[in-house]
Amino acid sequence: MPYEYLDHEADIGLEATGASLEEALRDGVRGLLALLVDPETVEPRQAVPVQATASDPGSLFVALLNAVLAAVDLHGMFFRDFELTHLEQVDDHWVVEGTLWGEPIDLNRHAVEIEVKAATYGGLLAEENEAGWRLRCVLDL
């Protein structure tokens, strides 16, 4: 047979928890950033704003993570931290805004971890319980 199928790990799950939705979103972004590059190798020299909108908290999580990935590509930067500055539900949708802190990519200094293509709706979970919020999605590698 001139072809064969190979096992390929192309996904990884990301779950974030927090006492509030704000904390869970913030920590989810921080988890994504740590997958991309060792945050200790990135200096917080420049601020880049990000925002996302969606119809529900789970979709907002996916949209925010994809906005972060777009900022990495658009600005050619790695980010060390994320500060969530605004979250609100307006009518039938949610809006989140925040600031990424980082610097231009320098492969001589930055310890690249994993290339993430996109956050997906696979395994999507957004749940509020007595401890706070839990958000989960699958990242396409």
Protein Blocks (a to p, Z undefined) as FASTA:
>chain_A
ZZdcddddfbdcdddddfbfklmmmmmmmmmmmmmpcfklpccfbccddddddfbfklmm
mmmmmmmmmmmmmnopacfbdcdfbdcdehjaccdddddddddddfklmccfbdcfbdcf
ehiacdddfklpaddddddZZ
